């Protein structure tokens, strides 16, 4: 089945091309959809290689947010997607700029301690142009285990690392309609059950899940800069919370929950 470009482009690299190619023979990169009768699969391509796919039902949902985009998943790590000029689209610098542009609620940057100042200085630069302190970006430095840093041929030095956590100002409810978020997951799940011919009354979100989601309303985004293991969600609620606060599309989050 043919791929349809969602936010995609053709690369220029001659070597290591995957099977997904343009008519020119170059590999496809970016975001491409495989559209079926009941489902859509969003494919993350780099030079013709399918790095990750998310399959979700074809249904219109009420939850909308300018802070949630497929490109925010480029910052997950584990793979690299390059632009048409072979520049990495998942860099720390781009992640930070995405948060500072209010296109991502929260971001986490793990780096060596001697590298963090340039990111902090950028946050301060932006905040200096915001007179209302309540609208300035908030950041926090978390400690991380040391890591072997490459310093030369066959030479590594155990080096201290930190995690820079940065958040947009304000409360969750100022950015997101959580009732519409819940409704959207219900619509996805109902369509999913219909397609799979699952005949039961089971809901994706139980009463406790709904309560926990709605409880996020009064939290400031900055409340999650510390003591939050965003990388290891264990329950459906934790997966939904991670997707919401890191700016991932609910389609991708639903795909993770159901696959």
N, C-alpha and C positions, 0 to 999 in steps of 0.2 A: 504494500500500500504506500502511495506516494506521501512524502513529507511536505508539509505546508509551512513556509517561513512565518514565524511569529515575531522574532527579533533576531534574525539570522543574517549571515554574510558569507562570502566565499573567501577562503584564505589564499595565500600566495606560496605556501610552502610546497616544495617539490617532493620532499621525502616524508616517509611514515604516514602516508595518506590512508584513511580508513575507507570503508565501503560506500559511505554516503558522500557523493560527489556532485558537483555542478556539471553542466554540459561542457564547461571548459576543461574538466578533468581534475580541477582543484577540489580539495576537501571542503565540506560545509562546516561552518562553526556557528555557535550561538544557540538559539532556541527555535526548535521546529516541532510542529504538531502532527500527530497521526490521528486523523479524525475518522471515527467510526459512527455507526448509527446511534449507539447508546453511550459511547465513551470517547474520551479524548486522552491521548498519551502525549505528554510534553517531554521532548527529548533534549538533553543537553549534549551538544556536539562540539567536538574540537578537532579540526582538520579531518573531518569525515568519520571520527570515532564517536560512538554513543557512550558517553561517560555515565549518564544517569537518566532514568526515566520515571515519570510520575503519571499514573493512570487514574482517572477520576471520571465520574458520570457527567454526561452532557445535561446540565441543568443551570438555569439562571438563578443566582442567589442574591439576596438583598444586601449582604455585607460588602461594603466598598471602602477602600482606604488607599490614599496616595502613598502611604508608608509601607505598603505591601507590594512587592514585585518579585517576579521570577529572578531578576538579576541579583536580588539580595542573597539568593542561594549560591551565587558565585563565591561568597565569602565563607562558605562552610568549611573549606579545606578538603583535602583528600583527592582533589583533581584540579586541573588548571584549564581555563578557557581563555584563549587569546583573541584580541581584536584583529582587524584586518592587517594591522601593522605588526602583528606578533607580540603585542604588549599584553601582559597578564591583567585580566579584569578582576582578579580577586586579591589585589594587594592591600596591605594595611592602610596605605595612603588613600586609596579609593574608598575603603570601608569607612574611614573617618569622615571623608568629605560627604559621603552619602548620609551619615547621621547629621552632620552639620548643615545639610541642605534640607533637613526634616523629611528625608525619604526613607528613613530607617529609625525605629524607636530607640533601640539600644545597640551598641556594638562593643565587642571585646577584641582587644589586640594583645596577643602574647608575643613579647619580644625580649631581647636582652636588655638589661637595666641601662646600659650605656646608650641605648637607642631611643628610649622613651621620651626624652626631653623634647625632641623635635615634634612629637605628636601633642604633647602638653602645650608647647608654645603655640601651636596652630589653634588649639581650643581657646587659649587665652586671647589670641589675636582676634578671633571671631567674637568672643565675649566682650572684648573692649569696645566693639561697635554696637553693643546692645545695652542701652541705658537702663532699662528695667531689669534689675538683677533677678527677678522672678522668671524672666524669660531667657536667662542665660543657660548654657549647656553645663551639665554637671559631670564630673569625672571622679574616679577613684582608682588608686593603685593597689592591686592585690598581689601578694607574694606568690611565687611559683617555684617548683623545684629547679635546681640548677641543671644546665644542659651543656653537653660538649659542643663548643663553638669551633668551627673550622677557622684556623688562622694561617694556614699555609699547607703545602704539600705534606700529606701524612701527619699533620699536626693539629690536634684538637686540645682545647683548654676548657676545663669545667668552669662555666660562667653563669653568674646569677641572672635569673629571668624574672620578669614581672608581667602582670596582666593589667593593661590599661582598660578600664571599663568606662564608657561614656554614654550618657543618656540625654534625650531631649527633655526640656523642662515640662513641668505640669503633671497632672494625674492621668491615669489610664482613660478615665471617662471623658476627658477633654479631647481625646483623639479617636476613640473607638466606640461604636454602638454595640455593646456586648449582647444585647437582646437579638440584634440582627445577626451577630456572629453565631449564636446558638441556633437560631432559625436556619441559618445557612447549612450548618452541619446536619441538621435534621433533614433538610431537603436532599442533600447529598446522599444521606444514608437511606432515605426512602426510595430514591431512584436506584441506588445500589441494590437494595433488596428486590426491587421490582425486576431489574435486569437479571439478577441471580436466581429469581423465582424462590426467594426465601419467604415462607409464609409463617411469620410469627410476629408477635407484638414487641419484640426486643427493640430497645432504643439504643442509639449510639451513646448518648449521654444519659446517665441516671440522675436522680435527684441530687446526689452529692456532687457530681460533676458540674451540674448547672449552678448549684450553690457556690462552688469554688470559683467558677468562671465569673459570676456576678460579683463575688467578693473582691475581685481585682479592681473594680471600678474606682474605689477610693484610694488605691495605692498610687503613689508617685512613681513614675518610671525609674527614678533614681533609687527607689527602694530595692531594686533588683541588681544593683551594681556589685553587691557583696553577698556572700553566703547563698548563692544560687548555682546549683550544678546544672547549668543549661545544656551541657554536652551529654548528659546521661539521663534523659527523661524515661521513667519506668511505667507510667500509667498514661491512659488516653488524655486525662486532664493535663498532665505535665507536658505531653507532646503538643497539645493545643496551646498551652501557655507559652511554650518556647516559640512556636510559630508566630503567635500574636506579637510577642515582645521583640522578636528579632526581625520581624517584617517579612515573613515568608507567606506566600499565597496560601489561602486555606485549601485550595485544590491540592497542593503538595502535601499539606499536613494530613488531609483526609486520606490521600494515597498511602502515606506511611502507616496510618492507623489500620487500614483495611488490607494491606498487602503482607 
